[in-house]
Amino acid sequence: MKSVFMVRSCVPSSQCGLTGSVGLQQGHMRMSTSCCNSDNCTPSPPTYPTISSNPNGLVCRSCMSADSTWCYTDDTMQCTGDENMCLLIRNHLSGTKIDSFSSGITRLRIRQR
């Protein structure tokens, strides 16, 4: 299954020109940002980073937990390409009661272009 989620909003300039990807057992999330700085402007469409399928030897725990304050599992996954970190992410969507944890996320390459 493939889905695309787009957001248009006001952000600090430090959030512009970022790319990154996160690998999960369920698939990969890729993100990219583009910005402009005049009234009612339209940023150029961001481009996604490429994803490698070549294992690199690193193994991380992996799980996802929606509406929870923690996520832990013995499940693991192989890292690929330039994935070089095991990661724990907590998401909170302001204005809602949604909290989620993702553990053992295997890829984080967020960098300015």
C-alpha positions in Angstrom: 0.0 0.0 0.0 1.3 3.5 -0.9 0.0 6.7 0.6 1.2 10.3 0.3 0.7 12.8 3.0 1.3 16.5 2.2 1.3 19.4 4.7 1.4 23.1 3.9 2.2 25.3 6.9 4.4 28.0 8.4 7.7 26.7 9.7 11.1 28.1 10.9 13.7 28.3 8.1 15.7 25.5 9.9 12.9 23.1 8.7 13.4 23.9 5.0 15.4 21.8 2.6 15.4 18.6 4.8 15.2 15.1 3.5 15.1 11.8 5.4 13.7 8.3 5.6 12.7 5.9 8.3 12.6 2.1 7.8 10.0 0.0 9.6 9.0 -3.7 9.2 5.8 -2.4 7.7 7.6 -0.3 5.0 9.6 2.9 4.6 8.5 6.5 5.4 10.3 9.1 3.3 10.1 12.8 3.8 11.3 16.0 2.2 10.6 19.7 2.7 10.7 22.7 0.4 9.9 26.3 1.4 9.3 29.8 0.0 9.2 33.1 1.9 6.8 35.5 0.4 3.1 36.0 1.0 0.9 33.2 -0.5 3.9 31.7 -2.3 3.9 28.1 -3.5 7.1 26.0 -2.8 8.5 23.7 -5.4 7.5 20.1 -5.0 10.0 18.3 -2.7 11.8 15.2 -3.9 12.1 12.0 -1.9 15.5 10.3 -1.1 16.2 6.9 -2.7 16.0 3.7 -0.6 18.5 0.8 -0.8 17.6 -2.8 -0.3 21.2 -4.0 0.3 21.6 -5.3 4.0 24.5 -3.6 5.8 24.8 -5.9 8.9 23.1 -3.6 11.5 20.0 -5.1 13.2 17.4 -3.0 15.2 14.3 -3.8 17.2 11.1 -2.8 15.5 7.6 -2.1 16.7 4.8 0.5 16.3 2.2 1.4 19.0 -0.6 3.8 18.4 -2.4 5.6 21.3 0.3 4.4 23.7 3.1 5.9 25.8 5.6 3.1 25.1 6.6 0.5 22.5 8.9 -2.5 23.1 9.3 -5.8 21.3 11.8 -8.6 20.6 11.0 -8.2 16.8 14.0 -7.2 14.8 14.8 -6.1 11.3 17.8 -5.8 9.0 19.1 -2.3 8.2 19.9 -1.6 4.6 22.0 0.9 2.6 23.2 3.8 4.7 20.9 3.1 7.7 23.3 3.4 10.6 21.1 4.0 13.7 18.4 2.3 15.8 15.9 4.9 16.8 12.8 5.5 19.0 10.4 8.1 17.9 7.4 9.5 19.8 4.7 11.4 17.9 2.1 13.7 19.4 -0.4 15.5 17.2 -1.3 18.7 19.0 -5.0 19.4 19.4 -5.9 15.7 19.5 -5.6 12.8 21.9 -3.2 10.9 19.5 0.1 9.7 21.0 2.2 7.0 19.3 5.6 5.3 19.7 7.7 3.7 17.0 10.6 1.7 18.3 13.6 0.2 16.4 13.1 2.5 13.5 16.1 1.7 11.4 16.8 4.7 9.1 17.2 8.3 9.9 18.9 10.5 7.3 17.5 14.0 8.0 19.9 16.5 6.6 19.8 19.9 5.0 20.3 19.9 1.2 
